[in-house]
Amino acid sequence: MKRTYTYYEIKADLDGETHLLFGSYDKEDVEYEKEAEADNWRHEDGYRKIRIVTSQREEAPNPKVYR
């Protein structure tokens, strides 16, 4: 079995479609981004149901980006 890595994404709904707003292998980065931007996404851009979701990826995080 191949090793997988957890990838975190912020997704939100707009006009009946789900959009990817941000993604990272670093959970803290995603939580920070959601906290920092949720009000803007909601009030300025109109996104609803802003949430963090995870998926498993076979591609390893880039060690130059994720230390």
C-alpha contacts under 8 A as a table, 3 or more apart, distances in Angstrom:
res1	aa1	res2	aa2	distance
2	K	58	E	7.11
3	R	58	E	6.34
4	T	56	Q	5.70
4	T	57	R	5.24
4	T	58	E	4.60
4	T	59	E	7.33
4	T	60	A	7.59
5	Y	25	Y	7.71
5	Y	56	Q	5.41
5	Y	57	R	5.16
5	Y	58	E	6.26
5	Y	59	E	7.25
5	Y	60	A	6.43
5	Y	61	P	7.72
6	T	25	Y	6.32
6	T	54	T	6.47
6	T	55	S	5.81
6	T	56	Q	4.76
6	T	57	R	6.34
7	Y	23	G	7.18
7	Y	24	S	5.91
7	Y	25	Y	4.57
7	Y	26	D	7.54
7	Y	54	T	5.54
7	Y	55	S	5.32
7	Y	56	Q	6.02
7	Y	57	R	6.61
8	Y	23	G	5.60
8	Y	24	S	5.38
8	Y	25	Y	5.81
8	Y	26	D	7.12
8	Y	27	K	6.22
8	Y	30	V	6.68
8	Y	52	I	6.68
8	Y	53	V	5.87
8	Y	54	T	4.60
8	Y	55	S	6.69
9	E	20	L	6.94
9	E	21	L	7.44
9	E	22	F	5.65
9	E	23	G	4.21
9	E	24	S	6.52
9	E	30	V	6.97
9	E	52	I	5.52
9	E	53	V	5.33
9	E	54	T	6.15
10	I	20	L	6.07
10	I	21	L	5.44
10	I	22	F	5.14
10	I	23	G	6.27
10	I	30	V	7.02
10	I	34	K	7.06
10	I	50	I	6.85
10	I	51	R	5.54
10	I	52	I	4.56
10	I	53	V	6.40
11	K	18	T	6.55
11	K	19	H	5.50
11	K	20	L	4.61
11	K	21	L	5.64
11	K	22	F	7.38
11	K	49	K	7.95
11	K	50	I	5.77
11	K	51	R	5.50
11	K	52	I	6.35
11	K	53	V	7.17
12	A	18	T	5.53
12	A	19	H	5.43
12	A	20	L	6.76
12	A	21	L	7.18
12	A	47	Y	5.84
12	A	48	R	5.73
12	A	49	K	5.32
12	A	50	I	4.30
12	A	51	R	6.30
13	D	16	G	6.31
13	D	17	E	5.47
13	D	18	T	4.43
13	D	19	H	6.09
13	D	47	Y	5.53
13	D	48	R	5.09
13	D	49	K	5.91
13	D	50	I	7.07
14	L	17	E	5.44
14	L	18	T	6.43
14	L	19	H	7.23
14	L	46	G	6.69
14	L	47	Y	5.08
14	L	48	R	6.37
20	L	23	G	7.63
22	F	30	V	7.23
22	F	33	E	7.80
23	G	30	V	6.74
24	S	27	K	7.05
24	S	29	D	6.97
24	S	30	V	6.39
25	Y	61	P	6.58
25	Y	66	Y	7.51
26	D	29	D	5.39
26	D	30	V	6.62
26	D	66	Y	7.31
27	K	30	V	5.20
27	K	31	E	6.20
28	E	31	E	5.08
28	E	32	Y	6.02
29	D	32	Y	5.15
29	D	33	E	6.08
30	V	33	E	5.08
30	V	34	K	6.13
30	V	52	I	7.68
31	E	34	K	5.22
31	E	35	E	6.19
31	E	52	I	7.88
32	Y	35	E	5.14
32	Y	36	A	6.02
33	E	36	A	5.08
33	E	37	E	5.86
33	E	38	A	7.90
34	K	37	E	5.35
34	K	38	A	5.31
35	E	38	A	5.82
36	A	39	D	7.62
37	E	40	N	5.33
37	E	41	W	6.10
38	A	41	W	5.09
38	A	42	R	5.94
38	A	50	I	7.19
39	D	42	R	5.06
39	D	43	H	5.84
39	D	44	E	7.80
40	N	43	H	5.33
40	N	44	E	5.16
40	N	45	D	6.74
41	W	44	E	5.75
41	W	45	D	4.90
41	W	46	G	6.27
41	W	47	Y	5.61
42	R	45	D	5.83
42	R	46	G	4.85
42	R	47	Y	4.73
42	R	48	R	6.18
43	H	46	G	5.56
43	H	47	Y	7.61
47	Y	50	I	6.94
57	R	60	A	7.40
61	P	65	V	7.60
61	P	66	Y	6.34
62	N	65	V	5.44
62	N	66	Y	5.97
63	P	66	Y	5.05
63	P	67	R	5.74
64	K	67	R	6.80
